[in-house]
């Protein structure tokens, strides 16, 4: 099979990924006919619009985006779901004569997409049912304490409300006697041969990035984020739902699960948590190999021109002519 060329554009939140996509692929004519596969773990949820900074409807009409608004807030969306769907969509985009561009800030998704998924640990419906019964009887804190005792590494990454991952980690341990953290996290050490990747990472100085994050949060609040959360609350969504654990939504809830009344305090928390998340993103991105890091200094146009040249070199200066996938 001819390797499918895929551009992967990533960077921490508020680094300017959408602006690059719009400047290069939503113009007329585009640099290359392309479609975007979103690598954002929260933009998959319907109704989480303002707080996840989804691309506008106008941009999506000019530049199709995939894996946005495809799940209910109560549904799980895993890295396995992402890789399987991204594989299917990238092949379809390529068959239609366009360049797949995978773009987002969820580094865990991107790394799995490049390296592949590891073999899944075994599962047992019987043990899963037993754990669900324990969850109903004892509550999530008791089960999280069990996980901390046998697999502290996994437990440190599991939110108390994330019962799906909590039960899965305990299921694996009870079935195999091995902690989930003992299993390989990635499918291999080399990029999957079914693709030809161009990895482009956006780098901004931290002060600049934090300024942009603060401005984005202020703009979200002005655009009606509080009203969006209030509407979701009225529709019955609660902090334990997978989608509501997103930064920009979780901060609206008190420890008791009610809505905060101090909107200014909520906005400050969102900005703080977003800056902390961006720091973690930057650390994770450093684990990716083969990345062309593009630094944004004062010249925004020059930064986009550099990315444009990298893509032109990758696909060729002529019109994008994909080989037939067999």
Secondary structure, 3 states (H helix, E strand, C coil): CCCEEEEEEECCCCCCHHHHHHHHHCCCCCCCCEEEEECCCCCCECCCCCCCCCCCHHHHHHCCEECCCCECCCCCCCHHHHHHHHHHHHHHHHHCCCEEEEEECCHHHHHHHHHCCCCCCCCCHHHHHHHHHHHHHHCHHHHHHHHHHHCHHHHCCCCCCCHHHHHHHHHHHHHHCCCHHHCCCCCCCCCCCCEEEEEEEEEECHHHHHHHHHHHHHHHHHHCHHHHHHHHHHCCCCCCCHHHHCCCCHHHECCCCCECCCHHHHHHHHHHHHHHHHHHHHHHHCCCCCEEEEEECCCHHHHHHHHHHHHHHHHCCCCCCCCCCC
